[in-house]
Amino acid sequence: MRAAPHQVVFKSLADPTRRALFERLSRDGEQTVRMLTDTSGVSQPAVSKHLGVLKHAGLVRSRHRGRETHYTARPRGLAPLVDWMSDYSRFWQDRFDRLEDLLKRMDP
Amino acid sequence: MTAPSSLVIEKELPHAPEKIWRALTQGALLKEWLLDNDFQPIVGHKFHFRSPAMPKWDGLIDSEVLVVEPTTQLSYSWSALGLESVVVWTLVATSSGTLLRMEHSGFRPDQDAAYNGANYGWQKFIGALERVVAGLA
């Protein structure tokens, strides 16, 4: 089965290093791979690989300038995750209502 | 747009924690309000919730019991369509009944444990996510 968009987004953000990279780009704006490597505590190839996964998930975009690649967060990439959350929110609200109905019918 | 934190639902109910605990942990009662299941309140028990099948999905939710603290806390994993999440129920007795809290997180807490303790935990990330989402509109 082809992965649903929310799965791709969740899986790419399930890794704490990628989550930290995405958060940093969201907070601080555009960064080069080198700038991200200096503060991430992992090697440049590892940072590049993580950024590739985030890019595939639509969470960041990149552009080349000179010899450096610049990355920017793409907040709209979070939309599938937000949709997933709001679907489950409706689901649980409905189930809470049913639980309350059941509790009224149960013995104390 | 709904913020991701909407996955926490908290409600004060005019029922004792012991009674709500039964509704959360007895398979037959659980089926009445949540989903058909073969749940047992035993840590490590693997079970399924069964929701109606849909095209390309058999409707099975793979779960495993993670925490059972009678009348106070219950937690199980919730895996569907290849995505593993976790549901945590917390019950707090109040003067008029119980404060019931449900939290459904997109990641298992142990996926965070490997990295700098809680520095980049899910809760912190959700906070960041809310700011990002708020900026989307």
gemmi code that builds the backbone of each chain (N, CA, C; Angstrom):
import gemmi

chains = {
    "A": [
        ("MET", (0.836, -1.190, 0.000), (0.000, 0.000, 0.000), (0.878, 1.250, 0.000)),
        ("ARG", (0.490, 2.210, -0.755), (1.246, 3.453, -0.799), (1.001, 4.203, 0.506)),
        ("ALA", (2.084, 4.777, 1.048), (1.959, 5.481, 2.313), (1.072, 6.714, 2.138)),
        ("ALA", (0.153, 6.882, 3.082), (-0.690, 8.079, 3.055), (0.176, 9.278, 3.431)),
        ("PRO", (-0.218, 10.482, 2.981), (0.613, 11.659, 3.256), (0.909, 11.861, 4.740)),
        ("HIS", (-0.084, 11.605, 5.612), (0.179, 11.849, 7.032), (1.223, 10.881, 7.560)),
        ("GLN", (1.275, 9.641, 6.982), (2.295, 8.689, 7.421), (3.686, 9.191, 7.082)),
        ("VAL", (3.827, 9.719, 5.873), (5.135, 10.226, 5.445), (5.568, 11.364, 6.369)),
        ("VAL", (4.635, 12.246, 6.687), (4.965, 13.382, 7.545), (5.308, 12.913, 8.959)),
        ("PHE", (4.461, 12.017, 9.511), (4.733, 11.517, 10.857), (6.066, 10.786, 10.912)),
        ("LYS", (6.297, 9.921, 9.918), (7.538, 9.141, 9.960), (8.752, 10.038, 9.846)),
        ("SER", (8.659, 11.060, 9.026), (9.822, 11.925, 8.890), (10.041, 12.721, 10.186)),
        ("LEU", (8.982, 12.997, 10.916), (9.134, 13.753, 12.158), (9.289, 12.852, 13.384)),
        ("ALA", (9.172, 11.533, 13.187), (9.338, 10.618, 14.321), (10.785, 10.609, 14.798)),
        ("ASP", (11.701, 10.982, 13.921), (13.112, 11.017, 14.300), (13.415, 12.347, 14.996)),
        ("PRO", (13.947, 12.293, 16.222), (14.157, 13.534, 16.983), (15.141, 14.505, 16.324)),
        ("THR", (16.142, 13.971, 15.627), (17.096, 14.875, 14.965), (16.397, 15.650, 13.849)),
        ("ARG", (15.552, 14.931, 13.090), (14.825, 15.622, 12.013), (13.832, 16.629, 12.585)),
        ("ARG", (13.212, 16.243, 13.708), (12.250, 17.154, 14.318), (12.973, 18.430, 14.762)),
        ("ALA", (14.174, 18.237, 15.339), (14.939, 19.400, 15.794), (15.340, 20.273, 14.598)),
        ("LEU", (15.735, 19.628, 13.491), (16.109, 20.395, 12.296), (14.919, 21.192, 11.771)),
        ("PHE", (13.773, 20.525, 11.710), (12.580, 21.202, 11.198), (12.187, 22.357, 12.113)),
        ("GLU", (12.279, 22.108, 13.407), (11.907, 23.151, 14.367), (12.842, 24.350, 14.242)),
        ("ARG", (14.116, 24.035, 14.083), (15.092, 25.123, 13.966), (14.826, 25.955, 12.708)),
        ("LEU", (14.548, 25.278, 11.581), (14.270, 26.007, 10.344), (12.985, 26.827, 10.473)),
        ("SER", (12.005, 26.283, 11.196), (10.747, 27.017, 11.394), (10.982, 28.267, 12.228)),
        ("ARG", (11.874, 28.140, 13.196), (12.099, 29.227, 14.147), (13.044, 30.282, 13.588)),
        ("ASP", (14.138, 29.809, 12.961), (15.219, 30.732, 12.604), (15.265, 31.118, 11.126)),
        ("GLY", (14.373, 30.551, 10.324), (14.409, 30.887, 8.901), (15.487, 30.110, 8.159)),
        ("GLU", (15.788, 30.569, 6.943), (16.675, 29.830, 6.052), (18.062, 29.596, 6.649)),
        ("GLN", (18.571, 28.367, 6.449), (19.885, 27.990, 6.963), (20.615, 27.147, 5.906)),
        ("THR", (21.943, 27.244, 5.920), (22.714, 26.353, 5.049), (22.957, 25.042, 5.789)),
        ("VAL", (23.338, 24.010, 5.008), (23.637, 22.714, 5.610), (24.759, 22.880, 6.638)),
        ("ARG", (25.715, 23.711, 6.304), (26.846, 23.907, 7.216), (26.381, 24.527, 8.537)),
        ("MET", (25.547, 25.541, 8.467), (25.040, 26.170, 9.694), (24.264, 25.154, 10.533)),
        ("LEU", (23.474, 24.329, 9.860), (22.685, 23.330, 10.590), (23.595, 22.275, 11.211)),
        ("THR", (24.675, 21.926, 10.484), (25.597, 20.910, 10.989), (26.324, 21.405, 12.231)),
        ("ASP", (26.716, 22.677, 12.225), (27.495, 23.228, 13.337), (26.786, 23.087, 14.679)),
        ("THR", (25.460, 23.112, 14.664), (24.741, 23.090, 15.943), (23.968, 21.805, 16.185)),
        ("SER", (24.024, 20.865, 15.223), (23.151, 19.691, 15.359), (23.793, 18.548, 16.141)),
        ("GLY", (25.135, 18.531, 16.210), (25.796, 17.436, 16.914), (25.906, 16.166, 16.094)),
        ("VAL", (25.529, 16.200, 14.821), (25.739, 15.047, 13.938), (26.513, 15.496, 12.705)),
        ("SER", (27.022, 14.519, 11.937), (27.896, 14.843, 10.808), (27.126, 15.515, 9.667)),
        ("GLN", (27.869, 16.200, 8.803), (27.216, 16.863, 7.665), (26.477, 15.880, 6.745)),
        ("PRO", (27.097, 14.707, 6.417), (26.336, 13.753, 5.584), (25.032, 13.320, 6.259)),
        ("ALA", (25.076, 13.164, 7.592), (23.856, 12.764, 8.309), (22.810, 13.875, 8.233)),
        ("VAL", (23.258, 15.119, 8.411), (22.326, 16.248, 8.318), (21.707, 16.304, 6.924)),
        ("SER", (22.561, 16.136, 5.894), (22.054, 16.174, 4.517), (21.019, 15.084, 4.278)),
        ("LYS", (21.297, 13.903, 4.834), (20.364, 12.782, 4.657), (19.020, 13.083, 5.343)),
        ("HIS", (19.094, 13.602, 6.557), (17.860, 13.958, 7.271), (17.079, 15.031, 6.509)),
        ("LEU", (17.800, 16.017, 5.972), (17.127, 17.078, 5.219), (16.455, 16.507, 3.965)),
        ("GLY", (17.095, 15.484, 3.371), (16.507, 14.820, 2.204), (15.174, 14.172, 2.544)),
        ("VAL", (15.121, 13.547, 3.724), (13.871, 12.907, 4.159), (12.788, 13.962, 4.396)),
        ("LEU", (13.179, 15.057, 5.033), (12.217, 16.144, 5.286), (11.719, 16.747, 3.968)),
        ("LYS", (12.625, 16.830, 3.019), (12.254, 17.393, 1.719), (11.268, 16.478, 0.992)),
        ("HIS", (11.559, 15.163, 1.047), (10.666, 14.188, 0.418), (9.258, 14.273, 1.027)),
        ("ALA", (9.193, 14.571, 2.332), (7.902, 14.671, 3.009), (7.231, 16.028, 2.765)),
        ("GLY", (7.932, 16.913, 2.059), (7.348, 18.222, 1.767), (7.457, 19.208, 2.909)),
        ("LEU", (8.340, 18.906, 3.873), (8.439, 19.768, 5.053), (9.492, 20.865, 4.919)),
        ("VAL", (10.430, 20.681, 4.004), (11.408, 21.740, 3.743), (11.590, 21.874, 2.232)),
        ("ARG", (12.112, 23.012, 1.825), (12.531, 23.138, 0.426), (13.963, 23.654, 0.417)),
        ("SER", (14.630, 23.420, -0.710), (16.032, 23.802, -0.769), (16.297, 24.616, -2.024)),
        ("ARG", (17.332, 25.406, -1.968), (17.792, 26.090, -3.181), (19.315, 26.155, -3.107)),
        ("HIS", (19.931, 26.085, -4.283), (21.392, 26.155, -4.337), (21.807, 27.588, -4.597)),
        ("ARG", (22.795, 28.032, -3.841), (23.371, 29.329, -4.140), (24.871, 29.169, -3.981)),
        ("GLY", (25.601, 29.397, -5.045), (27.033, 29.131, -5.017), (27.253, 27.654, -4.750)),
        ("ARG", (28.126, 27.361, -3.790), (28.424, 25.960, -3.502), (27.611, 25.445, -2.332)),
        ("GLU", (26.708, 26.284, -1.838), (25.974, 25.859, -0.653), (24.491, 25.644, -0.957)),
        ("THR", (23.914, 24.698, -0.212), (22.481, 24.473, -0.325), (21.804, 25.120, 0.879)),
        ("HIS", (20.797, 25.924, 0.606), (20.060, 26.623, 1.658), (18.706, 25.935, 1.854)),
        ("TYR", (18.332, 25.718, 3.095), (17.050, 25.060, 3.396), (16.104, 26.006, 4.125)),
        ("THR", (14.833, 25.873, 3.805), (13.779, 26.658, 4.440), (12.665, 25.706, 4.878)),
        ("ALA", (12.038, 25.960, 6.022), (10.889, 25.154, 6.454), (9.705, 25.442, 5.540)),
        ("ARG", (8.877, 24.437, 5.350), (7.686, 24.589, 4.534), (6.485, 24.206, 5.421)),
        ("PRO", (5.965, 25.185, 6.188), (4.921, 24.866, 7.172), (3.710, 24.165, 6.562)),
        ("ARG", (3.382, 24.472, 5.311), (2.212, 23.846, 4.688), (2.357, 22.333, 4.599)),
        ("GLY", (3.617, 21.877, 4.637), (3.858, 20.433, 4.623), (3.248, 19.726, 5.817)),
        ("LEU", (2.929, 20.488, 6.864), (2.327, 19.899, 8.060), (0.839, 19.626, 7.898)),
        ("ALA", (0.244, 20.123, 6.822), (-1.212, 20.019, 6.668), (-1.752, 18.588, 6.818)),
        ("PRO", (-1.099, 17.547, 6.217), (-1.643, 16.191, 6.390), (-1.679, 15.767, 7.852)),
        ("LEU", (-0.661, 16.195, 8.591), (-0.606, 15.846, 10.014), (-1.733, 16.553, 10.776)),
        ("VAL", (-1.957, 17.797, 10.431), (-3.024, 18.553, 11.089), (-4.386, 17.938, 10.742)),
        ("ASP", (-4.552, 17.495, 9.488), (-5.802, 16.831, 9.096), (-6.011, 15.544, 9.886)),
        ("TRP", (-4.933, 14.755, 10.003), (-4.997, 13.500, 10.739), (-5.431, 13.771, 12.176)),
        ("MET", (-4.822, 14.804, 12.773), (-5.158, 15.171, 14.147), (-6.623, 15.577, 14.253)),
        ("SER", (-7.107, 16.315, 13.290), (-8.478, 16.804, 13.433), (-9.480, 15.671, 13.165)),
        ("ASP", (-9.129, 14.711, 12.285), (-9.982, 13.517, 12.113), (-10.104, 12.761, 13.425)),
        ("TYR", (-8.958, 12.527, 14.071), (-8.980, 11.784, 15.331), (-9.659, 12.589, 16.431)),
        ("SER", (-9.538, 13.891, 16.372), (-10.216, 14.725, 17.357), (-11.731, 14.499, 17.280)),
        ("ARG", (-12.261, 14.502, 16.048), (-13.700, 14.235, 15.877), (-14.063, 12.850, 16.380)),
        ("PHE", (-13.220, 11.869, 16.020), (-13.449, 10.487, 16.443), (-13.572, 10.394, 17.962)),
        ("TRP", (-12.604, 10.989, 18.674), (-12.603, 10.864, 20.138), (-13.719, 11.659, 20.783)),
        ("GLN", (-14.078, 12.826, 20.213), (-15.220, 13.587, 20.759), (-16.476, 12.737, 20.707)),
        ("ASP", (-16.669, 12.071, 19.570), (-17.824, 11.199, 19.383), (-17.801, 10.050, 20.406)),
        ("ARG", (-16.602, 9.458, 20.599), (-16.495, 8.324, 21.535), (-16.696, 8.767, 22.978)),
        ("PHE", (-16.258, 9.966, 23.307), (-16.521, 10.488, 24.661), (-18.034, 10.596, 24.900)),
        ("ASP", (-18.757, 11.078, 23.884), (-20.220, 11.170, 24.015), (-20.823, 9.798, 24.278)),
        ("ARG", (-20.334, 8.810, 23.515), (-20.867, 7.447, 23.690), (-20.506, 6.888, 25.057)),
        ("LEU", (-19.298, 7.199, 25.533), (-18.876, 6.738, 26.864), (-19.797, 7.337, 27.937)),
        ("GLU", (-20.118, 8.620, 27.792), (-21.002, 9.258, 28.777), (-22.387, 8.626, 28.777)),
        ("ASP", (-22.887, 8.298, 27.597), (-24.188, 7.612, 27.501), (-24.122, 6.266, 28.213)),
        ("LEU", (-23.046, 5.543, 27.955), (-22.896, 4.214, 28.581), (-22.834, 4.345, 30.104)),
        ("LEU", (-22.064, 5.311, 30.597), (-21.912, 5.480, 32.048), (-23.265, 5.739, 32.715)),
        ("LYS", (-24.146, 6.460, 32.025), (-25.485, 6.732, 32.587), (-26.281, 5.453, 32.724)),
        ("ARG", (-26.023, 4.489, 31.829), (-26.789, 3.238, 31.834), (-26.187, 2.184, 32.765)),
        ("MET", (-24.927, 2.360, 33.157), (-24.255, 1.341, 33.983), (-24.665, 1.416, 35.449)),
        ("ASP", (-24.512, 0.295, 36.167), (-24.682, 0.307, 37.629), (-23.594, 1.192, 38.220)),
        ("PRO", (-23.833, 1.774, 39.381), (-22.840, 2.672, 39.991), (-21.500, 1.959, 40.217)),
    ],
    "B": [
        ("MET", (-8.278, 26.357, 11.299), (-7.627, 25.041, 11.308), (-7.428, 24.556, 12.743)),
        ("THR", (-7.770, 23.294, 13.008), (-7.659, 22.769, 14.367), (-6.202, 22.566, 14.754)),
        ("ALA", (-5.829, 23.014, 15.920), (-4.452, 22.837, 16.387), (-4.241, 21.399, 16.837)),
        ("PRO", (-3.038, 20.885, 16.677), (-2.761, 19.495, 17.047), (-3.071, 19.161, 18.497)),
        ("SER", (-3.033, 20.135, 19.391), (-3.284, 19.833, 20.799), (-4.723, 19.407, 21.042)),
        ("SER", (-5.597, 19.511, 20.041), (-6.986, 19.085, 20.202), (-7.081, 17.594, 20.490)),
        ("LEU", (-5.989, 16.871, 20.376), (-6.013, 15.449, 20.676), (-6.010, 15.166, 22.167)),
        ("VAL", (-5.908, 16.202, 22.972), (-6.137, 16.006, 24.400), (-7.591, 16.344, 24.675)),
        ("ILE", (-8.323, 15.373, 25.234), (-9.708, 15.637, 25.612), (-9.818, 15.423, 27.110)),
        ("GLU", (-10.378, 16.411, 27.787), (-10.473, 16.346, 29.238), (-11.903, 16.683, 29.610)),
        ("LYS", (-12.476, 15.862, 30.502), (-13.872, 16.104, 30.844), (-14.136, 15.662, 32.272)),
        ("GLU", (-14.868, 16.471, 32.993), (-15.260, 16.082, 34.348), (-16.581, 15.326, 34.250)),
        ("LEU", (-16.586, 14.118, 34.809), (-17.771, 13.266, 34.705), (-18.315, 12.960, 36.103)),
        ("PRO", (-19.654, 12.940, 36.243), (-20.249, 12.717, 37.563), (-20.313, 11.233, 37.909)),
        ("HIS", (-19.203, 10.548, 37.773), (-19.135, 9.108, 38.057), (-17.821, 8.825, 38.772)),
        ("ALA", (-17.844, 7.781, 39.608), (-16.640, 7.426, 40.359), (-15.566, 6.864, 39.418)),
        ("PRO", (-14.282, 7.061, 39.757), (-13.204, 6.510, 38.926), (-13.342, 4.998, 38.708)),
        ("GLU", (-13.775, 4.280, 39.755), (-13.900, 2.818, 39.640), (-14.875, 2.439, 38.522)),
        ("LYS", (-15.947, 3.196, 38.397), (-16.963, 2.902, 37.381), (-16.429, 3.218, 35.976)),
        ("ILE", (-15.766, 4.354, 35.852), (-15.203, 4.729, 34.547), (-14.117, 3.730, 34.154)),
        ("TRP", (-13.360, 3.293, 35.144), (-12.308, 2.296, 34.890), (-12.903, 1.041, 34.260)),
        ("ARG", (-14.065, 0.609, 34.778), (-14.733, -0.574, 34.201), (-15.074, -0.338, 32.737)),
        ("ALA", (-15.588, 0.841, 32.454), (-15.964, 1.146, 31.062), (-14.742, 1.190, 30.139)),
        ("LEU", (-13.605, 1.530, 30.714), (-12.374, 1.626, 29.912), (-11.679, 0.276, 29.737)),
        ("THR", (-11.957, -0.670, 30.636), (-11.124, -1.881, 30.658), (-11.883, -3.201, 30.485)),
        ("GLN", (-13.202, -3.194, 30.564), (-13.939, -4.443, 30.337), (-14.327, -4.507, 28.865)),
        ("GLY", (-13.831, -5.547, 28.192), (-13.989, -5.656, 26.744), (-15.399, -5.397, 26.238)),
        ("ALA", (-16.402, -6.000, 26.923), (-17.790, -5.869, 26.452), (-18.264, -4.414, 26.561)),
        ("LEU", (-17.879, -3.744, 27.647), (-18.271, -2.339, 27.828), (-17.517, -1.447, 26.844)),
        ("LEU", (-16.232, -1.756, 26.681), (-15.379, -1.004, 25.752), (-15.962, -1.051, 24.334)),
        ("LYS", (-16.481, -2.229, 23.987), (-17.083, -2.389, 22.658), (-18.290, -1.464, 22.488)),
        ("GLU", (-19.022, -1.252, 23.576), (-20.249, -0.445, 23.474), (-19.983, 1.008, 23.106)),
        ("TRP", (-18.850, 1.531, 23.578), (-18.639, 2.971, 23.299), (-17.451, 3.266, 22.401)),
        ("LEU", (-16.474, 2.311, 22.346), (-15.283, 2.597, 21.534), (-15.291, 1.753, 20.263)),
        ("LEU", (-14.758, 0.544, 20.365), (-14.707, -0.331, 19.187), (-14.698, -1.779, 19.677)),
        ("ASP", (-15.109, -2.713, 18.802), (-14.996, -4.133, 19.100), (-13.515, -4.429, 19.378)),
        ("ASN", (-13.243, -5.389, 20.270), (-11.856, -5.550, 20.721), (-11.645, -6.878, 21.416)),
        ("ASP", (-10.389, -7.257, 21.620), (-10.060, -8.380, 22.510), (-9.080, -7.878, 23.583)),
        ("PHE", (-9.380, -6.705, 24.075), (-8.580, -6.047, 25.111), (-8.604, -6.823, 26.423)),
        ("GLN", (-7.475, -6.843, 27.112), (-7.420, -7.288, 28.507), (-6.485, -6.338, 29.251)),
        ("PRO", (-6.848, -5.975, 30.484), (-6.030, -4.995, 31.213), (-4.763, -5.610, 31.792)),
        ("ILE", (-3.901, -6.106, 30.894), (-2.647, -6.747, 31.315), (-1.524, -6.110, 30.504)),
        ("VAL", (-0.531, -5.555, 31.191), (0.584, -4.908, 30.491), (1.266, -5.925, 29.572)),
        ("GLY", (1.494, -5.540, 28.330), (2.123, -6.423, 27.362), (1.124, -7.197, 26.507)),
        ("HIS", (-0.161, -7.187, 26.903), (-1.184, -7.892, 26.126), (-1.344, -7.232, 24.761)),
        ("LYS", (-1.210, -8.048, 23.708), (-1.407, -7.526, 22.350), (-2.833, -7.830, 21.917)),
        ("PHE", (-3.480, -6.846, 21.326), (-4.888, -7.023, 20.968), (-5.230, -6.144, 19.762)),
        ("HIS", (-6.477, -6.294, 19.308), (-6.944, -5.484, 18.180), (-8.202, -4.715, 18.555)),
        ("PHE", (-8.284, -3.496, 18.051), (-9.575, -2.837, 17.947), (-10.020, -3.068, 16.512)),
        ("ARG", (-11.316, -3.342, 16.347), (-11.817, -3.585, 14.994), (-12.808, -2.493, 14.617)),
        ("SER", (-12.435, -1.714, 13.641), (-13.398, -0.739, 13.124), (-13.875, -1.244, 11.767)),
        ("PRO", (-14.973, -0.700, 11.251), (-15.489, -1.203, 9.978), (-14.421, -1.151, 8.887)),
        ("ALA", (-14.325, -2.223, 8.101), (-13.347, -2.264, 7.010), (-13.681, -1.191, 5.978)),
        ("MET", (-12.616, -0.681, 5.353), (-12.795, 0.312, 4.303), (-12.002, -0.177, 3.094)),
        ("PRO", (-12.227, 0.442, 1.941), (-11.402, 0.048, 0.795), (-9.922, 0.205, 1.165)),
        ("LYS", (-9.128, -0.803, 0.901), (-7.683, -0.786, 1.156), (-7.320, -0.832, 2.638)),
        ("TRP", (-8.302, -1.050, 3.523), (-7.947, -1.174, 4.948), (-8.902, -2.142, 5.617)),
        ("ASP", (-8.343, -3.149, 6.316), (-9.186, -4.160, 6.954), (-9.843, -3.649, 8.239)),
        ("GLY", (-9.514, -2.421, 8.637), (-10.158, -1.846, 9.814), (-9.527, -2.260, 11.129)),
        ("LEU", (-8.456, -3.062, 11.064), (-7.824, -3.522, 12.305), (-6.845, -2.482, 12.839)),
        ("ILE", (-6.954, -2.211, 14.126), (-5.984, -1.354, 14.808), (-5.172, -2.259, 15.732)),
        ("ASP", (-3.875, -2.345, 15.500), (-2.994, -3.173, 16.336), (-2.646, -2.411, 17.596)),
        ("SER", (-2.840, -3.075, 18.721), (-2.557, -2.387, 19.977), (-1.834, -3.299, 20.955)),
        ("GLU", (-1.163, -2.663, 21.877), (-0.511, -3.379, 22.965), (-0.703, -2.561, 24.232)),
        ("VAL", (-1.044, -3.265, 25.318), (-1.260, -2.555, 26.581), (0.093, -2.120, 27.133)),
        ("LEU", (0.222, -0.821, 27.442), (1.503, -0.277, 27.912), (1.493, 0.014, 29.417)),
        ("VAL", (0.387, 0.524, 29.921), (0.303, 0.886, 31.348), (-1.070, 0.506, 31.888)),
        ("VAL", (-1.092, -0.151, 33.040), (-2.347, -0.420, 33.742), (-2.148, -0.049, 35.211)),
        ("GLU", (-2.692, 1.070, 35.623), (-2.668, 1.481, 37.035), (-4.127, 1.622, 37.428)),
        ("PRO", (-4.705, 0.546, 38.000), (-6.163, 0.524, 38.210), (-6.723, 1.814, 38.801)),
        ("THR", (-7.761, 2.278, 38.174), (-8.549, 3.492, 38.483), (-7.774, 4.809, 38.323)),
        ("THR", (-6.520, 4.757, 37.886), (-5.813, 6.035, 37.685), (-5.235, 6.228, 36.281)),
        ("GLN", (-4.598, 5.187, 35.721), (-4.013, 5.388, 34.391), (-4.018, 4.114, 33.546)),
        ("LEU", (-4.317, 4.319, 32.263), (-4.334, 3.220, 31.302), (-3.738, 3.735, 29.999)),
        ("SER", (-2.867, 2.926, 29.391), (-2.278, 3.369, 28.138), (-2.098, 2.180, 27.198)),
        ("TYR", (-2.348, 2.402, 25.917), (-2.075, 1.376, 24.913), (-1.591, 2.025, 23.625)),
        ("SER", (-0.821, 1.228, 22.876), (-0.401, 1.723, 21.563), (-1.584, 1.578, 20.615)),
        ("TRP", (-1.525, 2.282, 19.511), (-2.650, 2.370, 18.562), (-2.024, 2.473, 17.173)),
        ("SER", (-1.961, 1.318, 16.496), (-1.271, 1.270, 15.213), (-2.256, 0.992, 14.092)),
        ("ALA", (-2.346, 1.916, 13.164), (-3.254, 1.726, 12.041), (-2.594, 2.277, 10.789)),
        ("LEU", (-2.745, 1.557, 9.678), (-2.185, 2.018, 8.409), (-0.695, 2.333, 8.532)),
        ("GLY", (0.019, 1.489, 9.323), (1.461, 1.633, 9.411), (1.933, 2.763, 10.302)),
        ("LEU", (1.004, 3.425, 10.968), (1.393, 4.533, 11.831), (1.142, 4.169, 13.287)),
        ("GLU", (2.201, 4.192, 14.073), (2.062, 3.844, 15.475), (1.873, 5.088, 16.332)),
        ("SER", (0.831, 5.077, 17.138), (0.575, 6.193, 18.046), (0.253, 5.606, 19.408)),
        ("VAL", (0.003, 6.459, 20.373), (-0.252, 5.946, 21.718), (-1.381, 6.737, 22.381)),
        ("VAL", (-2.239, 5.986, 23.089), (-3.380, 6.584, 23.777), (-3.171, 6.432, 25.282)),
        ("VAL", (-3.303, 7.529, 26.006), (-3.139, 7.507, 27.469), (-4.406, 8.050, 28.131)),
        ("TRP", (-4.977, 7.250, 29.015), (-6.142, 7.679, 29.800), (-5.694, 7.969, 31.214)),
        ("THR", (-6.110, 9.100, 31.770), (-5.783, 9.428, 33.155), (-7.078, 9.771, 33.888)),
        ("LEU", (-7.261, 9.190, 35.067), (-8.455, 9.440, 35.870), (-8.036, 10.060, 37.200)),
        ("VAL", (-8.652, 11.182, 37.514), (-8.365, 11.845, 38.789), (-9.693, 12.036, 39.524)),
        ("ALA", (-9.779, 11.487, 40.747), (-11.009, 11.629, 41.530), (-11.201, 13.091, 41.921)),
        ("THR", (-12.437, 13.577, 41.807), (-12.755, 14.947, 42.232), (-13.902, 14.865, 43.237)),
        ("SER", (-14.299, 16.015, 43.790), (-15.356, 15.994, 44.805), (-16.686, 15.521, 44.216)),
        ("SER", (-16.869, 15.736, 42.906), (-18.164, 15.363, 42.312), (-18.066, 14.202, 41.325)),
        ("GLY", (-16.906, 13.589, 41.226), (-16.796, 12.469, 40.282), (-15.365, 12.249, 39.858)),
        ("THR", (-15.122, 12.377, 38.542), (-13.793, 12.072, 38.007), (-13.434, 13.045, 36.895)),
        ("LEU", (-12.196, 13.495, 36.917), (-11.672, 14.232, 35.772), (-11.011, 13.200, 34.863)),
        ("LEU", (-11.603, 13.003, 33.694), (-11.091, 12.000, 32.751), (-10.343, 12.715, 31.632)),
        ("ARG", (-9.095, 12.270, 31.402), (-8.264, 12.912, 30.384), (-7.787, 11.853, 29.403)),
        ("MET", (-7.897, 12.141, 28.119), (-7.403, 11.244, 27.087), (-6.389, 11.999, 26.240)),
        ("GLU", (-5.238, 11.392, 26.047), (-4.244, 12.009, 25.178), (-3.849, 11.006, 24.110)),
        ("HIS", (-3.982, 11.408, 22.865), (-3.595, 10.553, 21.735), (-2.432, 11.235, 21.015)),
        ("SER", (-1.233, 10.647, 21.165), (-0.032, 11.253, 20.583), (0.392, 10.511, 19.330)),
        ("GLY", (0.974, 11.262, 18.428), (1.392, 10.670, 17.162), (2.621, 9.790, 17.244)),
        ("PHE", (3.355, 9.905, 18.325), (4.566, 9.102, 18.459), (4.559, 8.387, 19.794)),
        ("ARG", (5.183, 7.236, 19.836), (5.362, 6.570, 21.125), (6.378, 7.356, 21.940)),
        ("PRO", (6.128, 7.490, 23.239), (7.071, 8.266, 24.060), (8.500, 7.725, 23.981)),
        ("ASP", (8.672, 6.411, 23.834), (10.030, 5.860, 23.853), (10.830, 6.247, 22.612)),
        ("GLN", (10.158, 6.746, 21.579), (10.900, 7.198, 20.405), (11.642, 8.495, 20.705)),
        ("ASP", (11.205, 9.170, 21.760), (11.863, 10.414, 22.139), (13.019, 10.190, 23.097)),
        ("ALA", (12.972, 9.069, 23.813), (13.889, 8.862, 24.927), (15.356, 8.847, 24.497)),
        ("ALA", (15.616, 8.445, 23.274), (16.993, 8.267, 22.834), (17.727, 9.585, 22.599)),
        ("TYR", (16.999, 10.661, 22.535), (17.624, 11.905, 22.101), (17.546, 12.973, 23.167)),
        ("ASN", (18.682, 13.288, 23.778), (18.775, 14.422, 24.707), (17.643, 14.480, 25.729)),
        ("GLY", (17.321, 13.348, 26.308), (16.244, 13.346, 27.290), (14.987, 13.940, 26.702)),
        ("ALA", (14.422, 14.896, 27.402), (13.138, 15.458, 26.959), (13.319, 16.718, 26.125)),
        ("ASN", (14.559, 17.045, 25.767), (14.804, 18.312, 25.079), (13.944, 18.530, 23.849)),
        ("TYR", (13.826, 17.487, 23.055), (12.999, 17.617, 21.869), (11.835, 16.653, 21.936)),
        ("GLY", (11.230, 16.598, 23.099), (10.098, 15.697, 23.303), (8.885, 16.131, 22.494)),
        ("TRP", (7.934, 15.244, 22.456), (6.727, 15.486, 21.671), (5.994, 16.725, 22.145)),
        ("GLN", (5.930, 16.899, 23.486), (5.179, 18.039, 24.008), (5.779, 19.358, 23.522)),
        ("LYS", (7.110, 19.419, 23.577), (7.769, 20.630, 23.136), (7.523, 20.850, 21.644)),
        ("PHE", (7.579, 19.737, 20.916), (7.381, 19.852, 19.479), (5.976, 20.337, 19.157)),
        ("ILE", (4.996, 19.803, 19.887), (3.609, 20.222, 19.652), (3.481, 21.734, 19.846)),
        ("GLY", (4.176, 22.246, 20.862), (4.137, 23.682, 21.087), (4.663, 24.431, 19.880)),
        ("ALA", (5.768, 23.937, 19.343), (6.361, 24.577, 18.167), (5.424, 24.448, 16.968)),
        ("LEU", (4.804, 23.264, 16.871), (3.894, 22.985, 15.763), (2.712, 23.952, 15.779)),
        ("GLU", (2.204, 24.210, 16.985), (1.061, 25.117, 17.092), (1.404, 26.511, 16.579)),
        ("ARG", (2.627, 26.937, 16.899), (3.026, 28.262, 16.420), (3.117, 28.269, 14.899)),
        ("VAL", (3.659, 27.163, 14.361), (3.793, 27.063, 12.913), (2.415, 27.036, 12.257)),
        ("VAL", (1.519, 26.209, 12.826), (0.184, 26.068, 12.253), (-0.593, 27.376, 12.355)),
        ("ALA", (-0.390, 28.066, 13.482), (-1.077, 29.352, 13.653), (-0.664, 30.332, 12.563)),
        ("GLY", (0.566, 30.163, 12.081), (1.059, 31.051, 11.037), (0.598, 30.667, 9.639)),
        ("LEU", (-0.109, 29.526, 9.528), (-0.512, 29.023, 8.209), (-1.702, 29.775, 7.633)),
        ("ALA", (-2.583, 30.214, 8.499), (-3.892, 30.711, 8.056), (-3.803, 31.882, 7.094)),
    ],
}
model = gemmi.Model(1)
for chain_id, residues in chains.items():
    chain = gemmi.Chain(chain_id)
    for i, (resn, *xyz) in enumerate(residues, 1):
        res = gemmi.Residue()
        res.name, res.seqid = resn, gemmi.SeqId(i, " ")
        for name, pos in zip(("N", "CA", "C"), xyz):
            atom = gemmi.Atom()
            atom.name, atom.element = name, gemmi.Element(name[0])
            atom.pos, atom.b_iso = gemmi.Position(*pos), 0.0
            res.add_atom(atom)
        chain.add_residue(res)
    model.add_chain(chain)
structure = gemmi.Structure()
structure.add_model(model)
structure.setup_entities()
